[in-house]
Amino acid sequence: MIIGLMGGESPRRTKIAKALQASSSTARVLDLNYPRLCDGNPTRMAQRRVEALNQFLQDDGGRADELQVVMHVLSMEEAQVLRAKGAFMWNCEGPPSKEIPIERHDLMVTDQGAFRPRPHFLMPEEALSEARRRAGL
């Protein structure tokens, strides 16, 4: 299963990815904000990010139960790669992405726990359960 984290702010996406990693022994996380992917000119940076994303998705370790989490999905091209692979896109609480529209089937996720101000947002564990249900797992 593949999950892409978009929207919200970087610290929130990171916190949600860490929660997923802690809840699954098979989770692998790709940080698209990793410095080697983000230096240089914007065109080359976008190319490096998509190349890293494709490599990450290609190397699934041969495990059907593996959870692949992509943090910091920032561009429409990145989202299209993920959606084409059947990824679940999670919109993290906070400002929505200016580049990637939220689709009806995307999940809304928060890290605010019991004090979440918006009840339509799910905690990472709840969203993972819902994604697994939708995937028939």
N, C-alpha and C positions, 0 to 999 in steps of 0.2 A: 504494500500500500504506500502511496506517495501523498505527502501533504506539503502544500506550499503556503507559507505565511506571508501575507501582504497586509497593507494598511497599518494603522496604528503608528507607534513610534518604535525605533530600533530597540530600546531596552525592553519593551513589552514583548516584541517578537522573540527576543533572546530568552526571556523568562519562560515564555510558553514552550519554546523548543527544548529548554532544559527540563521542563516538567514532563514533556513527552519522552525525552531520553531516560528520565528516571523511572518512568512507568513501563518501559518496554526494554527487555534485555536485547532485543534485536534491532533497536533504533540506531540509525546512522543519520548524522546531521551534516548538511552542507551550509556553510556560512558564506553567502554571496557577497558579504561585505569584507571578506578576508583581504588584508592589505595588498597582497600580490595581484588581486583581481581588480583593484580600484585605483591604481596609480596610472599616470599617463593621460593621454588625451581621451575625451569622452567616447569617441567612436571605437577606439581600441579597447577601452574598458568594457563597453557593451559587448564586444565580440568575445573578450576573455570570460566574461560572466556567463554567456550562453555556452561557450565551449566547456567551461567547468561544469555547468548544469548538465549538459549532454553526457559528459564523461561519468559524472556521478550517477545518473539514471541508468547508464549502460552497465555499470558495475554493481549488480544487485546481489552479489555474493552467492547466487544460486539458491537463495532461501525464499520460498513462497511467502513465509510469514514475516519477512523483513519489513520494517517500517523505515521509510526514507523521508526525512524532513528537510525541506529547503527553506532556510531563513532568508528574510530580506528580499523577497520577490518584488522588484521595483519597476520593471518595464513590461509593456504589453508583450514583447517578444518572449520574455522569460515565462510569462503566464501562458502564452500559447503553447510553448514547448511542454509545459507541465500538463495543461488541459488535454493536449494530444495524447499524452501518456496515461490519461485517466486519473490524474491527480485530483485530490480534494483540495480546493482552495479555501483557506480560512482567512477571513477578514478579522484582524486583531482590533480590539477596541481602541478607539482614538480616531485621529483624522483619517478618513478613507484615502486610498491611493488616488492620486491625481491622474495616473496613467492607466490603471487597470479598473474597469468597471466591475462592480459586484454583480454576480449573476444570481438568479433566484435560488439555485441549489447550493450556493456557497454557504459555509457555516460561519456564524459570528461567534468569536471567541474572546474571552477576557481572562485576566489573571487576578481579578478582584475578590475571589472567594465569596463567602457568605454575604459580604457587604456590597455586592455588585449593584450599581445603581440602575442598570438596564437588564431586566430579567430575561430578555430575548437573547442575551449572550450566554454561551456555555463555557464552563471551565474546560481546560484542556482534556481532562480525563473523560468528561461527558461528551465532548466533541469527537474524541477518538472512538468512543463507544458507538456514537451515531454514525460515524464514517464506516466503521466495521459492519454495522447493521445494514447500511446502504450497499456495501460491497458484498454482502452475503457471507461474511466471515464469522 
